[in-house]
Amino acid sequence: MNFHPFILPFAIGAIFLFAVITFKFVMWIRNLDRKQRYFVNKNFFSIKTISAIWEIVREALIHRNIYRRNPLLGYMHMSLAFGWFLLIVVGKIESSFYAGTMFEEPWLAIFFKYFAKEQHEYFGAAFFSFTMDLLLLIVLSGLSLAIFKRFRSKFLGLKKATKHNTFDRLALASLWWIFPLRLLAESSTAAISGNGDFLTGSVGNLLKALPVESMELPLWWAYSSVLCLFFVSLPFSRYMHIPTEIVLVFLRKWGATIGEQYSGLTDIQINSCSRCGICIDACQLNFAASINDVQSVYFVRDTRYGSLTDNVANNCLMCGRCVEACPVGIELTLIRQQLRNKAEIPGKHYFDYNKAEISKNKSDVVYFAGCMTHLTPTIIIAMKKIFEEAGVRYWFMDEEKGLCCGRPMRQQGYIQQSKDLISKNMRLIASSGAKLLVTSCPICYKSFTDEYILDIPVMHHSEYLKTLIDKKLIKLQKSSKRIVFHDPCDLGRGSGIYEQPRDILKQIGELNSCELEREESLCCGGSLSNAVIELETQIKIRDHALEVLTESKPEILATACPLCKKSFVHGNKAKVMDIAEIVAENIILQNKTKTVIEQSKYLTKNLKTKIN
Amino acid sequence: MKNWGFNISKPRVIDWDTRDTSEYAKIIEKVPSAQRCLMCGACAATCSASNHIDFNFRNCHLKYRRGQFEGLADELDKCMLCGKCKLVCPRGVNTRAIIYNMRIFLNDLNYKNIEQ
């Protein structure tokens, strides 16, 4: 039997690792909520499982997402992950061929060179020996890049690296030592018994100058101990992402998503975070306002170790830029929302409002302006003009006494209060009997689509205007104005509406692109989700965003969100207009209803009656 | 004689020597812009909730500053946190954050259960 006491540290570490990981996985899977369980049961035996396996190969081994971000960073990760994986697989095959059985001692593959000293003739001996050396070289090259990255992270495309805690440092140090020690141990054996290939053999030749006989065993002991140290620290450090990510990919492919309450999936997602720090670079609080201790990576870390502070949980714009950038695909904003969740008094009704009026006439379209739109009345006037020009029977739901959509409440963690508002609004919407709900505010739009149970479709006004134009209900005149479009967070990243507003603007003026748009678009800083930052910080974020947006010196900065408009207007960089205003300005009146003069008369008359 | 229709109203004097200002100091620590508040009332004028019900942020802020916490927790529950007040504030006070923090502190103090 191939045995030596130096395998003991490795064996103990491996058994400990296996036990801890199994325990954690069982706990997490037991804590999945009902909806997540349903999806797992439904899709367990389906094609989705196969596509999950393919994704694991693509992302967990080859790291395609990181490759796209920066090829060197991708190579670094791939050489370490895929290289080590192949070292284990090829090593296992090699030792099986050597032993002539599939069931040789499990440690034989790890310490193969020490036990297979004599020149045996077995199938593919030279090939295996060469491949193992090549793989070790690849891993070592990745490792040297990793060490280089510690000191010069900019070289690999990361502006800011994550600050790590003790467990991470311990695991990282042991990981760095594993492969150099393996090389030295194998080379020393090669120097004595001559079983090395191009790498271990030549390093062995160099080692011959030293007292190799007395070095060999200590080196193998050190290699085994470092492996043990890494295995023991892995479940408590960021390297837990290696096993957890595999489970996450399966669950995601089966359709499980983060719900309202903290569940097993949340645990799996926060353990899948490798703390690579890509989210730090994506965060506007970092690069525009130089706040760099609240980013998603720290939020996830603090949640995992149970040391989450109020500041870290609440100081976030919820713009979703980090979710877009995350190579693992963790649903960071939803997890933040879960952790902001406050204790509730069951059964209490918070809003005993009853002054919101229900619809008196039947109408085709319900128009919900939203709280913010009431602070930018030009959008409301523009929408009214468009509705009348298109000849649509509409009901302005919150003209006089409207309610909030409930999303600001939810983002601050008051779920029950939010549901209170939602049920009130749903009753109002149902009272109109309309076939479509149009809203002017992306925040409300996101709330209507995600939180409400409605039997009519919901449209943001940019979508709605697009359909009106397509149906030729309104006609637009072309001008030569240069326009830049700003994607609001909740409309773009939140709801995936990028094309409709751009299509409209292309019909009106010359649409310029800017450096950061679509998925990468910046937040205006006015986000309601952040109850920590003050006006001064918001202004910094706004000014940075304005700088990027107005780089091409556009005449009009178009947006589709009243909150973004309100923020940008005070920046005084360009003329800020909502997409509805631009459409209303360039509409060709077809004498369907009133002319402009009549309309202005109508408005002044209305004003007078209000004053009287 | 007991029920003759009139009674003595509670004194409305605020004793500046005994009032509790330590709670307001916590708010200022969390939301420094609270100190800039002029009590102009623009927030109360724009409030969506005050369309429906008697709710006034300026009033709540003033009471909290003076340490009059009675019934304040229930009063603050009327707010929808929509953030309109924050946008209209001429002094750039993060009114929404003040309400949010007042709620949290009042919950910590268990003022919610105090009989009025």
Interface residues (C-beta under 8 A of the other chain):
Chain A: Y350 F351 D352 Y353 N354 K355 A356 C371 M372 H374 L375 E400 K401 G402 L403 C404 G406 P408 M409 Q412 Y414 Q417 L421 G526 L528 A531 V532 E534 L535 L563 K566
Chain B: K30 V31 P32 S33 T46 S48 A49 N51 H52 I53 D77 K78 M80 L81 C82 G83 K84 L87 V88 G92 N94 R96 A97 Y100 N101
